[in-house]
Amino acid sequence: MPALPWLHPERATALLNALRDRILVIDGAMGTMIQRHGLQEDDYRGQRFIGGVDTRTDGHVHGAGCDHGPVQEQDLKGNNDLLLLTRPDIIAGIHTEYLQAGADLVETNTFNATSVSQADYHLEHLVYELNKAGAAVARACCDAMEATTPDRPRFVIGVLGPTSRTASISPDVNDPGFRNTSFDELRGTYREAIDGLIDGGADTLMVETIFDTLNAKAALFAVEEAFDARGARLPVMISGTITDASGRTLSGQTAEAFHASLAHARPLSIGLNCALGADAMRPHVETLSQVAGCYISAHPNAGLPNAFGEYDETPEEMAATLRGFATDGLLNLVGGCCGSTPAHIRAIAEAVAGLPPRALPGTREQAA
């Protein structure tokens, strides 16, 4: 069966050319930046989610009994994805700060924009809308920045988060066979999210912060379904997370086993993010660099959280460590996760500037 063509050939080619030329910089944490704004319940509700109803832009009030389901009278504060609809200016401002700091790629604010995660707020009906808005906001910011520097394209990463459930592990220690989700449930909600990200203008899709490889397989299955339905595809990025000093994902895989389980997806890149600081992440990135035939990404936390849940690693410290990754030929894409800020991304971008990207093994380049 012939390979599907690129959905956006010019942007895909620009991304591949940039990856061959230099180490690309991914943005930093979204949640960290949102917290700095000190947003309150009214910010999350906006004009649309007042009381127990969803007042849509079509002028109608959608409450209990509407086809899209009720918005319960409960706090929405903390649902950062919802800000795409109620405070898109905040999200756009954060994207722009990262782009100004030197990011080549920005991640959509859609980490929890799946029905599994939005169920906590009774907002499952918003999944497609949230993802489309997330990609559209990021797309506008990238286009605006690229207009000022036409020789340096910027790219939108459509983020597919891990959800708050695991298909491989029982949440009940007394019932090892129990699961609170399934492959098909995950596949369905991921498909809805993927369609929104594509329609909103994402350049790539990233299945990220993967702690359970079975969840990721459901996401990648849905990705392929979406591509087949459109007769075209986007590059796909994969990023797992090593959860502790054991060097394994939550579902028990080493970095090498994680790669072996997902290499069939022919990703543009595979890498690691979150959970660990750069120092602790390095041996696992080295492993991926040795076994993977695709590009390698790393966007670690700004160190490990302190007793107050805050991250203390300075931009200079984080950048120095990641520069070591780059000088040793381990990286193609680098950025930050929890605790990182535009200052961290600026320092990282400066630290890796001019250093050659990791060379792909042989001459074959894989791209989803």
C-alpha positions in Angstrom: 0.0 0.0 0.0 1.6 3.3 -1.0 2.5 5.8 1.7 0.0 8.7 2.2 1.2 12.1 1.0 1.8 15.0 3.4 -1.4 16.9 4.4 0.6 20.2 4.3 3.6 19.4 2.0 5.3 22.8 2.2 5.2 22.9 6.0 6.3 19.3 6.3 9.2 19.9 4.0 10.2 23.0 5.9 10.2 21.1 9.1 12.3 18.3 7.7 14.8 20.7 6.2 15.1 22.6 9.6 15.7 19.3 11.4 18.5 18.4 9.0 20.1 21.9 9.5 20.1 22.4 13.2 18.8 21.4 16.7 15.2 22.7 16.9 13.9 24.2 20.1 10.5 23.2 21.6 8.7 25.6 24.0 8.4 25.2 27.8 5.7 24.6 30.4 2.2 25.9 29.8 0.9 25.2 33.3 3.8 27.0 35.0 3.0 30.1 32.9 -0.7 30.0 33.5 -0.2 29.9 37.2 1.7 33.2 37.0 -1.4 34.9 35.8 -3.3 34.2 39.1 -6.5 33.3 37.2 -9.8 32.9 39.1 -13.0 31.1 38.5 -14.4 33.9 36.4 -11.5 33.7 34.0 -12.2 30.0 33.4 -15.9 30.5 33.0 -15.7 33.6 30.9 -19.1 34.7 29.4 -19.9 31.3 28.1 -20.0 29.1 31.2 -22.1 31.0 33.6 -23.9 29.2 36.4 -24.9 25.7 35.4 -25.2 26.3 31.6 -23.1 26.6 28.5 -24.0 29.8 26.8 -22.6 29.2 23.3 -21.7 31.7 20.7 -24.8 30.7 18.7 -26.8 32.8 21.2 -28.6 29.9 22.7 -28.3 28.6 26.3 -27.3 25.0 26.5 -28.1 23.5 29.9 -29.2 20.2 31.3 -31.0 18.1 28.7 -29.2 19.7 25.7 -27.7 17.3 23.2 -24.2 18.3 24.3 -24.7 17.7 28.0 -24.9 20.0 31.0 -22.2 22.1 32.5 -22.5 21.4 36.2 -22.4 24.0 38.8 -19.0 23.2 40.0 -15.6 24.9 39.9 -14.0 25.1 36.5 -10.8 26.7 37.8 -7.8 24.5 37.0 -9.2 23.3 33.7 -6.4 25.0 31.8 -7.5 23.7 28.4 -10.8 25.6 28.8 -8.9 28.9 28.7 -8.7 28.3 24.9 -12.4 29.3 24.8 -12.7 31.7 27.7 -9.2 33.5 27.8 -7.5 32.7 24.5 -5.5 35.9 24.9 -3.7 34.4 27.9 -2.8 31.3 25.9 -1.7 33.3 22.9 0.4 35.5 25.0 2.3 32.5 26.5 2.9 31.0 23.0 4.2 34.3 21.9 6.6 34.6 24.9 8.1 31.3 24.0 8.4 32.1 20.3 10.2 35.4 21.2 12.5 33.4 23.5 13.6 31.3 20.6 11.2 28.4 20.3 10.9 26.8 16.8 7.9 24.7 17.8 5.0 25.5 20.3 2.8 22.9 21.8 -0.9 23.3 21.8 -2.7 23.8 25.2 -4.6 20.6 24.8 -2.8 18.2 27.2 -6.1 17.4 28.9 -8.5 18.0 25.9 -9.8 14.4 25.8 -13.2 13.2 27.0 -11.5 11.1 29.7 -9.9 14.1 31.3 -12.7 16.6 30.6 -15.2 14.3 32.3 -13.9 15.7 35.6 -15.6 18.9 34.6 -18.5 17.4 32.7 -17.2 19.0 29.6 -16.7 16.0 27.4 -18.7 17.6 24.6 -16.0 20.2 24.1 -13.2 17.8 23.0 -13.2 18.6 19.3 -13.8 22.3 19.9 -10.9 22.6 22.4 -8.5 20.8 20.2 -9.4 22.9 17.1 -9.1 26.1 19.2 -5.8 25.0 20.6 -4.3 24.4 17.2 -5.8 27.6 15.8 -4.5 29.8 18.6 -1.0 28.3 18.3 -1.1 28.6 14.5 -1.9 32.3 14.6 1.0 32.9 17.0 3.4 30.9 14.8 2.2 32.7 11.6 2.6 36.1 13.2 6.1 35.3 14.4 7.1 33.8 11.1 6.0 36.9 9.3 8.7 38.8 11.1 11.4 36.3 10.1 10.3 34.6 6.9 13.5 32.6 6.7 12.8 30.8 10.0 9.5 28.9 10.0 7.7 28.1 13.2 5.7 25.0 13.8 2.6 23.9 15.8 2.8 20.7 17.7 -0.7 19.3 18.3 -0.5 17.7 21.8 -2.2 14.5 22.7 -1.8 14.0 26.4 -1.8 10.6 28.2 -5.2 11.1 29.9 -5.8 10.5 33.6 -6.3 6.8 33.2 -4.1 3.8 32.3 -5.2 0.9 30.1 -2.5 -1.4 31.4 -2.8 -1.1 35.2 -5.6 -1.6 37.6 -6.4 1.4 39.9 -7.6 -1.1 42.5 -4.9 -3.0 44.3 -7.5 -5.5 45.4 -8.6 -6.3 41.8 -5.6 -6.5 39.5 -7.8 -7.3 36.5 -9.9 -4.2 36.8 -9.5 -1.4 34.3 -11.2 2.0 34.4 -10.7 2.6 30.6 -10.2 0.5 27.5 -8.3 0.6 24.3 -11.4 1.4 22.3 -12.5 4.2 24.7 -9.1 5.8 24.4 -9.0 5.3 20.7 -12.4 7.1 20.3 -11.5 10.2 22.4 -8.1 10.5 20.8 -9.7 10.4 17.3 -12.0 13.3 18.2 -9.0 15.3 19.6 -6.9 14.5 16.5 -9.5 15.7 14.1 -9.7 19.0 16.0 -6.0 19.5 16.0 -5.7 18.8 12.3 -8.6 21.1 11.5 -7.1 23.8 13.6 -3.9 23.8 11.7 -1.4 21.7 13.6 1.9 20.9 11.7 2.6 17.8 13.7 1.0 15.6 16.3 2.8 14.6 19.5 1.7 11.7 21.7 3.4 12.9 24.8 4.1 12.3 28.5 3.4 8.6 27.8 3.4 6.6 31.1 1.5 3.7 29.6 2.5 2.4 26.2 -1.0 0.9 25.6 -2.5 4.3 25.9 0.0 5.5 23.3 -0.9 2.6 21.0 -4.5 3.7 21.2 -3.6 7.2 20.3 -1.4 6.1 17.4 -4.1 3.8 16.1 -6.5 6.8 16.1 -3.9 8.9 14.4 -3.6 6.4 11.5 -7.4 6.2 11.3 -7.6 9.9 11.0 -4.9 10.0 8.3 -6.5 7.2 6.3 -9.9 9.1 6.4 -8.2 12.2 5.0 -5.9 10.4 2.6 -3.0 12.4 3.9 -0.8 12.6 7.0 1.2 14.8 9.3 4.5 14.0 10.9 4.0 12.3 14.3 6.2 12.7 17.4 6.3 10.4 20.4 7.5 11.4 23.8 7.5 9.1 26.9 8.2 9.7 30.5 10.4 7.8 32.9 8.6 8.0 36.1 11.4 7.5 38.7 14.9 6.2 39.4 13.9 2.8 38.2 14.5 4.0 34.7 11.1 2.7 33.5 7.7 4.0 32.5 4.8 3.6 34.8 3.7 0.5 32.8 7.2 -1.0 33.4 9.2 -0.4 30.2 12.8 0.7 29.9 13.6 3.4 27.3 14.8 0.7 24.8 11.6 -1.4 25.3 9.5 1.7 24.9 11.1 2.4 21.6 10.7 -1.1 20.4 7.0 -1.1 21.2 6.3 2.1 19.2 8.9 2.1 16.4 6.3 0.5 14.0 4.5 3.9 13.9 7.5 5.3 12.0 7.6 8.5 14.0 9.4 11.7 13.0 10.9 11.7 16.5 10.9 9.8 19.7 12.0 11.1 23.0 11.3 11.8 26.7 9.7 14.6 28.7 8.5 15.4 32.2 9.1 13.5 35.4 12.9 14.0 35.5 15.3 16.8 35.4 17.8 16.9 32.6 20.6 15.2 34.6 18.5 12.2 35.5 17.0 12.0 32.0 20.3 11.8 30.2 21.0 8.0 30.3 17.6 7.3 28.9 18.0 9.8 26.1 21.4 8.2 25.4 19.7 4.8 25.1 17.1 6.2 22.6 19.8 7.9 20.6 21.6 4.6 20.2 18.6 2.5 19.1 16.3 4.9 17.3 16.4 5.5 13.5 14.4 8.7 13.8 15.0 12.1 15.4 15.5 12.4 19.2 13.7 14.9 21.4 14.2 15.8 25.1 12.2 18.3 27.1 12.8 17.6 30.8 11.5 19.4 33.8 13.4 22.3 35.4 14.9 19.9 37.9 12.7 18.0 40.4 10.0 19.7 42.5 10.9 20.9 46.0 8.8 20.5 49.1 6.4 23.2 47.9 6.0 21.6 44.4 8.1 24.3 42.8 11.0 23.9 40.4 14.4 25.4 41.4 16.7 24.7 38.5 17.7 28.0 36.9 17.7 28.6 33.2 21.5 28.6 33.2 21.8 25.3 35.0 19.2 23.6 32.8 20.8 25.0 29.6 24.3 23.9 30.6 23.1 20.3 31.1 21.2 20.2 27.8 24.2 21.7 26.0 26.1 18.6 27.1 23.4 16.5 25.5 23.9 18.4 22.3 27.7 18.5 22.2 27.6 14.7 22.6 25.4 14.3 19.6 22.2 13.1 21.3 19.7 15.7 20.3 17.5 16.9 17.4 14.8 18.7 19.4 15.1 20.2 22.9 12.9 22.2 25.2 11.4 22.2 28.7 8.6 20.7 30.6 7.3 21.4 34.1 8.8 24.4 35.8 10.4 25.8 32.6 9.7 29.3 31.5 10.6 31.6 28.5 13.8 32.4 30.4 14.7 28.7 30.4 13.9 28.3 26.7 15.9 31.4 25.8 18.9 30.0 27.7 18.5 26.6 26.0 18.2 28.1 22.6 21.4 30.0 23.1 23.2 27.0 24.5 22.5 24.8 21.5 22.8 27.4 18.8 25.4 26.5 16.2 25.8 22.9 17.5 25.1 20.2 14.9 22.0 18.0 15.3 22.3 14.3 16.0 22.9 12.5 12.7 20.3 9.9 11.7 21.7 6.4 11.6 22.4 5.4 7.9 20.7 7.4 5.2 17.1 6.5 5.8 14.8 9.0 7.5 11.6 7.9 9.1 8.7 10.1 9.2 5.1 9.4 10.1 
